[in-house]
Amino acid sequence: MIKTIYVCDRCGSDIGQGEEAAVLGHDLCPDCMEDLGQMIDDWMKTRKKIDWGKAQALRDAGWSLEQIGAEIGATKTTVCRHTKPPKKRKKYDLEWREQEPDLIKSPDLI
C-alpha cells in the first residue's frame, strides 16, 4: 500500500493527508496560507489608485500611450486597454449647405 504525504511547498512542513490547500499548483500548509492572505491584503492596501478619467483626457489631448503611462503609473498596454481612442472629428465642407435646397416652412409654424 502506498501512502501519500503532502509537504508544504513554501516551508517544507508535513501537511498530512487531505489537509493541503492547492494554490496555483502549490501545496501550502495553513500557516503559509495565512501568510499569503496577509501579503495579498497588504499589497491591496498599498496599491496606487489610477485615475482613468485623467488618462482618457490625456489621450484625447493627443498624448502618446507611453507618456500617459509614465504620468499615471501604468504600462502602455494597460493604458490602451482602459482608454478609448480619441474620436476622429469629421471635417465638413461648407459647400453642402449651398447645394441643399431651402426648407419650405409652413405659415402655421412661423
C-alpha positions, 0 to 999 in steps of 0.5 A, spaced: 500 500 500 502 506 498 501 512 502 501 519 500 504 525 504 503 532 502 509 537 504 508 544 504 511 547 498 513 554 501 516 551 508 517 544 507 512 542 513 508 535 513 501 537 511 498 530 512 493 527 508 487 531 505 489 537 509 493 541 503 490 547 500 492 547 492 494 554 490 496 555 483 499 548 483 502 549 490 501 545 496 501 550 502 500 548 509 495 553 513 500 557 516 503 559 509 496 560 507 495 565 512 501 568 510 499 569 503 492 572 505 496 577 509 501 579 503 495 579 498 491 584 503 497 588 504 499 589 497 491 591 496 492 596 501 498 599 498 496 599 491 496 606 487 489 608 485 489 610 477 485 615 475 482 613 468 478 619 467 485 623 467 488 618 462 482 618 457 483 626 457 490 625 456 489 621 450 484 625 447 489 631 448 493 627 443 498 624 448 502 618 446 500 611 450 507 611 453 507 618 456 500 617 459 503 611 462 509 614 465 504 620 468 499 615 471 503 609 473 501 604 468 504 600 462 502 602 455 498 596 454 494 597 460 493 604 458 490 602 451 486 597 454 482 602 459 482 608 454 478 609 448 481 612 442 480 619 441 474 620 436 476 622 429 472 629 428 469 629 421 471 635 417 465 638 413 465 642 407 461 648 407 459 647 400 453 642 402 449 647 405 449 651 398 447 645 394 441 643 399 435 646 397 431 651 402 426 648 407 419 650 405 416 652 412 409 652 413 405 659 415 402 655 421 409 654 424 412 661 423 
